[in-house]
Amino acid sequence: MSVLEMIYGTPAGKFVARKAGLSDPPKLRRGRVLPTGPVVLGELAGGGIARETLRLLGIDAGQPILDEPGARVKDDKGRDVPPRYPAKPGAIVIDATGLRQITQLEGIRALLRPVMRSLEGSGRIIILATDASAVEGLEAKAVAQGIDGIDRTVGKELRGGATTNLVFLKEGVRPSDLASTLSFLLEGRSAFVDGQTWRVGPAEVTHDLTPRPFEKRIVVVTGAARGIGAAIARTFARDGATVVAVDMPASGDALAKVANEIGGSTLQLDITAADAGAKITDHIASRYGHEARIWAIVHNAGITRDKMLANLDEKQWAAVLDVNLAAEMRINDFLLAGDRPGGLGEEARIVGIASTSGVAGNKGQTNYAASKAGVMGYVWALKDELEGRPITINAVAPGFIETEMTAAIPFVQREIFKRTNSLSQGGNPVDVAETLAYLCGPASGGVNGQVIRVCGQNLIGA
Amino acid sequence: MTSRNAVVVGGNRTPFVKAGGKYAMASAQDLMTAALDGLVARFGLSGQRVDEVVGGAVLKHTRDFNLTRESVLGSALSPLTPACDLQQACCTGLEAVVYASNKIKLGQARLAIAGGVDSASDAPIVVTEPLRKALLALNRARSLPEKLAAIAKIRPGDLMPVPPGVVEPRTGMSMGESQAMTTKKWGISREDQDELSLASHRNLAKAWDEGFFDDLVTPYLRVAKDGILRPDTTREALAKLRPVFGKGDTATMTAGNSTALTDGAAVVLLAEEEEARGRGWPVLAKVIDAQVAASDYVNGADDLLLAPAQAIPVLLERNALTLADFDFLEFHEAFASTVLATLKSLEQAGVGTVDRTKLNVKGSSLAAGHPFAATGARIVASLAKMLAEKGPGSRGLISICAAGGQGVVAILEA
């Protein structure tokens, strides 16, 4: 701990920090927990799917308050202010799936203005819109993108750990396809996902939403010995999964601790080995029987060899690309090539880890950014290749997450990294894990080819 | 009687390290718990009950009277898992495997874990006999004068602890000194000993490089690899070492061709064959048979560490096998000369010749180290994996010698 960090930790230090604008960040609502306040549904012309989806989730949505000229009231200084909610809403779901005209965007404004200052801490704004590919006409397509701009800006204006996210619906999406996404966004599981946009389409196979979706399902997590990987293993286990925890042989003791804690099993394996895929399937078949199949594989293992490009040699370059990208592709190739004992199930989930560094670049991380942007490109391409198979492939792109690794960053730099996002804090490993678990959920079959940032709407690469 | 097979499903051990090294602060119980936890994790047995865990240690504190059960309680296994301690010097680990296998064969257990641990770093300190007697008297004393009288009996010289040593109570000789006599008696040359030691290091280093131990070893206390292993050692380097056992110019036993005092633990998962197959578990090898023997080393008729040479012919005879019928031979390397003298003894007795290319092909105690009670489980797990890789019908022979002039030998078959 540096001297600065020690001073910062004292009451006097905290007072000075607050004066300097470094106030304590809001504590985020986490886990499978709904907002405390009522969930409000703002249904715009042509919508309807949100109401049905909320009903599937067992949520009785309240009425919205609109900011219309006639409804405004005077405050104590005699200014016109929007009407207020009687009780702080916990979330507002805006069904904008029917919007096709620029003038209709006013409906979103009128719904949002009253909630901007009244949403409870860690409240949610969730906007549903129709994907540009599913609407006709230039104006409609432009409107879709316009909503994206609203989402991103609202995220930056919200306070108190509240978040906003936008989900674009593809052609033919049903409420059952949307339920897992809406549930994820409303609950604390999405605590550090803010200002993001992704797409949901119709699933090839539908499943009901349950609180323990991975019961009797095998989930493979690479890099599971510590940090984000251990959190991923624990989160999947919490949701019922039998976790196969994979990590380097040298991390075997930490790996065993994680596996024993969650009743999983360990596989000490260097994922860059040529036969890594076979080692994984052999392990599963020899622990859980010949009939066992992988429900989901989480490619979390990754390394950094940070160096400015001026100092970067071919070894540091190759090591990062091999572990972070090539190994994942080799293992998937093997698993996707055919049905085998301990192999990939019919309807499996593949998820990888990208990074905001891969989106925006980061000084001293050319190799890392290449590998992580590569993961994104791979996700998009593999999704197309898997067309017609009910397997999904997605990735998350974490921003600043508080781990042993990021704790090693010098204090001042770390504080800056942590605070340069809409939630003014670093994320927790569990935030990444929750998003991955959502993507791997049996009910998330309609979420495919998406890269979701878990970054608190980091200003870099937004 | 229904015939049941006891099979080796897998194993786990800590890396082995030199006594007083990185495990200096770990107790035998810590090490055994770590070995158990690694095995439990490898097979996803957390929270589950195993029919019995059997293990032990050679250097044992009185506080460790229930070492194995306490280790089980500290591990991720279900607390409903019974355990027992067993001790047969360096044969402890193998004897534990035999004990558990026999229970499985008899239907008294379907699933068992066998192993052993030793920490030469955590060896119990013994006080001198006068001090011990004085302390006991002090404990019995009721009045102050009685107490003072008890204390007054203690002499300064009594306060020195008795250093732990691997000394045979019957002969007063250390194991190395006894073996030095054997080495001389059988005419084992320094060159042959160094050669065997070199092979041990090379074979073990190769096995590590190939990832052979990826599913046999779980790191402990930031140690991921055996600490005694010298991958770069050479014939020349070994030849330079000064003899440490034996006297005069004829002494040949050095620190390079004798095993070092080591800390570590090893365990093996055993199951009834149908049980293992039913769970989809690997059936690496069956435990076929075992034999124990003892030598009359006290009267000088036999050698302290050559009892296996007596057990092997009995075992081969009973199973109608010859030394040539084995694909792998695992002879515990207490000292290089122990192995060489055993081989010579077998040859002289007409038992047969061991094909040296099949001997300790993944290295053995000289390179890996030898935490006494852990060695048997280390060898059983490694050999079972080698046999599984070699294929069905392949066979392996294990030979382990021990203090007190004892030896246990066993046959595994894939």
Interface residues (C-beta under 8 A of the other chain):
Chain A: T242 A245 P249 A250 S251 G252 D253 L255 A256 K257 A259 N260 E261 I262 G263 G264 S265 T266 L267 Q268 L269 D270 A273 A285 S286 R287 Y288 G289 H290 A292
Chain B: A34 D37 G38 V40 A41 R42 F43 G44 S46 G47 A76 G211 F213 D214 D215 V217 T218 P219 Y220 L221 A224 R279 G280 W281 P282
